[in-house]
Amino acid sequence: MIACHPSQPLARHPTMTPDQFTEALTQLGWKQSDFSRMTATDKKTPSRWAQGHTAIPGWVPSYLAMALAIHGVAATITPPKA
C-alpha cells in the first residue's frame, strides 16, 4: 500500500504522445498486438492511441518505461550469440 501525507498530492501520471508510444513499442520490438495481449487491452486500442484518436492513459507511459528498463537490463546480461 502506498502511503501519502495528506498535505502532499499524489504525483500525476506522465503523459505520452502517440509518437512516443509508437517509438517505445519499436524500441521494445513489440507490435501493437503484442502490447494489447500483454496488457489485456482491446486489440484496437493501441492503434487508436498511436493515431491520436484516443488519449493514452497515464498507466501506459509508466508500464512502457518499466518494460524499457527491463529490456535494457536484459540486454546487458544476455550473453552474445555465438
C-alpha positions as CSV (number, residue, x, y, z in Angstrom):
1,M,0.0,0.0,0.0
2,I,1.3,3.5,-0.9
3,A,1.2,6.0,1.9
4,C,0.8,9.6,1.1
5,H,0.9,12.5,3.5
6,P,-2.4,14.4,3.4
7,S,-0.6,17.7,2.5
8,Q,1.2,16.2,-0.4
9,P,-0.9,15.3,-3.5
10,L,-0.2,12.2,-5.4
11,A,2.1,12.7,-8.4
12,R,0.4,12.9,-11.8
13,H,1.0,10.2,-14.2
14,P,3.3,11.2,-17.0
15,T,1.8,12.0,-20.4
16,M,2.7,10.3,-23.6
17,T,2.3,11.4,-27.2
18,P,1.3,9.0,-30.0
19,D,4.8,9.2,-31.5
20,Q,6.4,8.4,-28.1
21,F,4.0,5.4,-27.7
22,T,5.0,4.1,-31.2
23,E,8.7,4.7,-30.5
24,A,8.6,2.8,-27.2
25,L,7.0,-0.2,-28.9
26,T,9.6,0.0,-31.7
27,Q,12.5,0.1,-29.1
28,L,11.0,-3.0,-27.4
29,G,10.5,-4.8,-30.7
30,W,6.8,-5.1,-30.0
31,K,3.8,-4.8,-32.3
32,Q,0.6,-3.2,-31.2
33,S,-0.9,-6.6,-30.9
34,D,1.9,-7.7,-28.5
35,F,1.1,-4.7,-26.3
36,S,-2.6,-5.4,-26.2
37,R,-2.1,-9.0,-25.5
38,M,0.3,-8.3,-22.6
39,T,-1.8,-5.7,-21.1
40,A,-5.3,-7.2,-21.7
41,T,-6.4,-4.2,-23.7
42,D,-8.7,-4.3,-26.7
43,K,-6.7,-5.1,-29.8
44,K,-7.8,-1.9,-31.5
45,T,-6.9,0.4,-28.5
46,P,-3.1,0.7,-29.3
47,S,-3.9,1.7,-32.8
48,R,-6.3,4.4,-31.5
49,W,-3.5,5.7,-29.2
50,A,-0.9,5.6,-32.0
51,Q,-3.1,7.5,-34.4
52,G,-4.0,10.1,-31.7
53,H,-7.7,9.2,-31.8
54,T,-7.9,8.4,-28.1
55,A,-5.8,9.8,-25.2
56,I,-3.2,7.5,-23.9
57,P,-4.0,6.7,-20.2
58,G,-1.5,7.6,-17.5
59,W,-0.5,4.0,-16.7
60,V,0.8,3.4,-20.2
61,P,3.9,5.6,-20.0
62,S,4.8,4.0,-16.6
63,Y,4.3,0.5,-18.0
64,L,6.4,1.1,-21.1
65,A,9.1,2.9,-19.0
66,M,9.3,-0.2,-16.8
67,A,9.4,-2.5,-19.8
68,L,12.2,-0.5,-21.5
69,A,14.2,-0.5,-18.2
70,I,13.9,-4.3,-18.0
71,H,14.7,-4.6,-21.7
72,G,17.9,-2.6,-21.2
73,V,19.0,-4.6,-18.2
74,A,18.3,-7.9,-20.0
75,A,20.5,-6.7,-22.9
76,T,23.4,-6.2,-20.5
77,I,23.2,-9.7,-19.0
78,T,22.3,-11.7,-22.1
79,P,25.4,-13.4,-23.5
80,P,26.1,-12.7,-27.1
81,K,25.0,-15.4,-29.6
82,A,27.9,-17.5,-30.9
